[in-house]
Amino acid sequence: MITRTPAHVPTDPAAIDACGGFAWWYLDLVDASGRGLVVIWSFGLPFLPGYASAARNGTAPAARLRPSLTVSAYEDGQIAFYDFQEYAPEDAQHDPDAQTWRFGESTLRWEDDPGSGVRTLSMVLDRPIPGTSERLSGTVEVRGRLCHGAPPTLEAHDAPDHVWSPMLLGCTGTADLRAGNFHFPIHGRAYHDRNAGTVPLHALGIGQWWWGRVSFPDRDFIWYRLQPEDGGPIRQMTLSVSTDGHIREVPTPLELGPDVPGRYGLASPSTVHFFDAHQNPVVASLESCVDDGPFYQRHLVRGLYRGEVGRGVAEFVVPSQVDRGLHRPFVRMRVHQLSGRNSNFLPLFNGPREDRLTRLAQWWMGAR
């Protein structure tokens, strides 16, 4: 179901070329007060409307034909800004040799310092906001040592269908975003990883996917729990990552608190409890559900470890429910198709939380 691969190994181009495959890169920043930013750039993101259903019907396009870039900002336990845009294939590029991406007018780059092992991830964002002539603009930068240390966790085959790579942890990042009256500066602990697969997410045999990270002053913790569709043994791992990027796998069971149901029927564990390598307890509590749906939830996390408070993010996914016909019209309301037809309600969900109704009125009056 999953293979953890080293951060320095390049993304397999077969995942981007595969019909129904996927490759996504994920970054989050969370500050000490619990404000957060999440950016996801991808080819073949499984949550794109129509992508998983096409794979189920045997008609999925290559992942590279469905590029997208998502920006989400959170404040006071709720969405402050949300922007999910899909691009025409010719408007998105990935150059693995130069370690760069382009999505429309937005650019992203990795830069490595071979001597120190430090990688800098930098972004320049420039994106239209539906229902207005304003644009989201801003920069993001994260710098830290590439994750290294613990040997990869492998499945019993040589060509895994799904690989996951923790890349930058135990480090900090800074972002500054603007759109009209919206201004979102943030400086916090950063997390950056990568997922790629040559078969659709829903075909990997995963019944439930429960992932999270929480950061403390001297280390980060990641938990990963996969419950198979066939009822087989649950697969889980806990990683401890120091501020120099060194990964250590901690053989500790995950104890989950009672489920908290969302508005659309999905329920996530309220807490995750485990131990570090020295048997010190770590408790991560779901503080705010900032993205709630019938197949996916995202939570901001508050952690406690050795008397210190940490912050982070957690995600819960049920792959079999992704892109079902009943849900697809509501997903389309949240995805801005820059080269195609959009939902009449798009401005209610994309852009700053404030002034949504004004943008919706402008959209209906012809600003589309």
N, C-alpha and C positions, 0 to 999 in steps of 0.2 A: 504493500500500500504506500510505503514511503521510504525513501533513502535520504539520509543526511549526508551531504557532500561538503567538501572543504570550500571555504570562501574564495580561494584563489582559482578554482577550476572554472573555466568559461562556461557560460550558458550553452547548452547543446542546441545548435541551430535546428536539429530535427524537431524539437518541440514547437518552434515557431513555424516550421514548414508543415507540420502534421495537421491533417484535417480533424478538427475537434480538439486539437492540442491546446496548450496554454503556456505562457511564460509571463509572470508578473513580478514586479519589484515593488517592495513595500517599505515605507519609511513612516515612523511616527516620532513626534516630540511631545513630551508631557512635562509641564513645569511643576514647581513645588506646590502650587495652589490647586492643581488638578486641571488647568487649562490644557488643551491638546490640539495637535495638528496631525492629520494623516494624509499622505500622498501615495497613490498607487498608479503606476504606469505599466502598461501591459499590451500584449498581443494575445487575443483569444481569451479575455477574462471570462470565466464561466458565467458570471452574472449578467452579461450583456443580453438584452432581450432577443430571443430567437436563436441564440447560438447553441445552447444545450439541446433545445428541441430539434434543431436541424441535425445534431449528432445522433439523437435517438432515432431519427428517421433515415439515417445514413446519407444525409446530404450536407454535412457540415463543411464549410469552407476551410481553407488553411488558416491557422491562427493569425498569420501576418496580415490577413485581409480584414481583421476586426481590431484595429488599434484603439486604445482609449487611455485617458488620463483623468484621475479623480483627485479632488482636493476637498478636504473636510476640516473645518475648524470648530472647536468646542469650547464653550465658556459657560460657567454656572450650571454645568451638568446638562447642557442641551446644545443643539447645533447652532452655531453662530454664522456659519457659511458652509454651503454645500455646492459642489460643482462637478458633475459627472459628464464628461464629453467624449463622444466617439468621433473618430476622424475617418475620412476617406483614406484608403491604403496609400495613395500617392502623397498624402499630407503627413505621413509619419515615417520616420527612418530610424534604424538602429545600426550603428557601426560598431561591431564588437571589437575591432582592432583599435579604433580610437576611443572606445569606451564612452560613446556618446549616444544620445537619443534626441530626436526632435519630434514634437507633436504640435502641428500647426506652428504658432509663433513661440512656443515654449521649448526650452532646451534643457537637457540634463546631462551631467558629465561626472565620470569617475576620473580622478587623477591620483596616481600612485607614486609614493616615494620609495624606491627599491631599498634604499639604505636603512630606513626606519620601519618599513612595513606599514606606514601610515597611508590610509586612503582618505581622500577628500571627495565627498559627494556634494555637488553644487547644482542648483537649479535656478533658472531665470524663467518665471512664469508670466505669460501674457495671453489672456483668454477673454473672449467676449462673454457678456452676461445676458441671457435672454430677457427680452422685454425692455431693454435700455441700450443706449449707445455707450455706456460705461464698460470698462474692462477690468478684470482682475489682473493686477500686476504685483510683482514682488520677487523676493529672492529667498532661497533656503540654502543653508550650508551646514554640513556635518563633517567632523574630522575625527578619526580614530584609527587604531590599529586593526587590521583585518583579524577576524576571529581565527584562532588557531588552538591547537592543543589536543583535545580528546579525539581519538580516531573516529571516523564516520560510523554511524549506525547503518548497517546494510541489511537489506532483505536477501533472501536466498536466490538471487539471480543476478546476472552480470549486466543486464541492460534494463535498469529500473524504469518503470512507467512514470514515476513521480519523484522528483528530487526537491529537497528543501535545504537551503544554505543560510544559516545565520551569518551575517556579514560584518556589521558594525554594532557593537554593544559596549556598555561601560564607558560611553563617551557622551558628549553634549553637542547640541546643535542650536542654531539660531535661524529664525525666519522673520520676515517682515512683509505682510500682505496688505494691499490696499485695493478698494473698489468703491469709488464715490466717497460717501461718508464712512464707509467701513474701513477700519484700520485694526490689524491684528499682528502686533509684534509678540514674539515668544522666544524664550531661551530656556531650554530644558534638557533633560536626559533624552538620548536618541536611541532608536532601535531601527535596524535596517536588515532586511532579509530578502530572499528570492525563492520563488516556487516555479517549477517548470514540469511539464508532463507531455507525453506523446499520445496519450489517450484522454478522453474527456474526464473531468473531475468526477462525474456521477458514475463512471464505469470503473473506478478504482476499488470498489468494494467497501468504501467507507460509509458506515451508517451515520455516525456523528463525529464531527471534528471539533475539538475543544482545545484552543491554543491561547496562551497569554504570556505576558512578560511584566515584571515589576522591578523597578530600579531603586537601589539604596546607595548611600555614599560610596561604598567601596566595591560593590558588585551588583550584577543583574541576575535575576533568575528567570528562566523560561520553562514553562510546562507545556507538554504536548500530549494529548490523549485522543486516540482514534478508536472508536467502537465499530467493529466490522458489521456490515449488513447481514452476514450469514450467522451472526450470533457467536462467532468464534472468540478466542481470547482477546481481551482489550489490550491494545499496545499503547504504551505511554513512556515518556522520558522526561527527566528533569535535568536541566543544565544550569550550572553556576558559571558565570562569566565575570572575571575580574576586570578592572579598569584598563588593563593592558591588552584586553581582547582574548585572554587565555580561557578556553572552555574546559570545564570539568563536568563529566556526567555524574550525577548523584543518584545512586540506586535507592530511591525512597518512594514509597507508595503515595499516591495522591488521594487524599481524603476530601470528598466533595460534600459541601453543605446542601441543605434542601434546595430544590429547584424553585426558581422564581419565574412564574409565567409571564410572558409578554402579552401585548395587546392582540397579537395575531396567532396565538396558540403555541408558539415556540417557548421553551422553558430552559433557562441556563442555571447551572449551580450558583448559589448565592455566595459561596466561599470556596477557596481551594487551600488546603492545609498540607504542608510537607515539611521535610527537614533538610538542613544543609549537611555538608560532609562531616560536621562535628556534632550532629544531632541537635542543633539549634532550630527551633521551630520557625517556620515562615507561614504567615497567614495572609492571603490576598482576598479582599472583599470587593464585590461588584458594587461600586459606588453609584454609577449612573449608567443607564441603558441609553446610549446616544444614537443608536441605529437599530430599529426593531422591525422585523418582517417575518413572514411565514417560513423562510428558509435560512435566515441570517440574522445574527445579532452582534453588535459591537458595544462593549462596555468600557468605561473608564474605571480603573482599578486603584484601590488604596491598599497598601501593604503594611505589615508590621513585622519587624525582624530585629532582634536584639535591642529593643526599645526605640528603634528608628522607624520613621514613617517613610514609605516609598510610594511611588506612583507608577502607573503603567496602563496597558490596554489589554483587553481580552476579546476573542472572537469565538462564536459558536455557529457552526454551519451544519445543515442537513442536506448533503449533495443531491439526494434523490428528489428533493422538492424544488430544486433550482429550475427556473424557467418553465414552470407548469402553465398551461393555458389560462387557468383562472387568475394567476398572479401577473401574467405578462403585461396587461394593460396598465397596471399600477406601477410596474417597473419602468415602463416607457415614459411615465410622467416624470421620472427622475433622471433620464438620460437625454442629453442634448446631442442630437444627431446634426453635426455641422454640415453635412452634405446630403441630408435626407429629410424626410417628413418628421415632425415632432408633435407631441401631445399638446393639446390646447391649454393644458394646465401646467406646462413645464416651469414657468416663472414662479409658481408657488413653492417649488422644491429646489430650484437651482439659483444660486446667488446668495446675498446676505439675508439673514433672517428678517431684518427690518425692510419695510417698504415692499413686501411681496405682492400685496394687492394692487399697489400702483403699477408695478411691473407687469402684473397679469393684465391689467386694463390696457396698458400700452401694447402688449403682445396681441391682444384681441383686436386692437384698433389698427393693426397692420405693421407693427415693428418687427414682425417675423421675417 
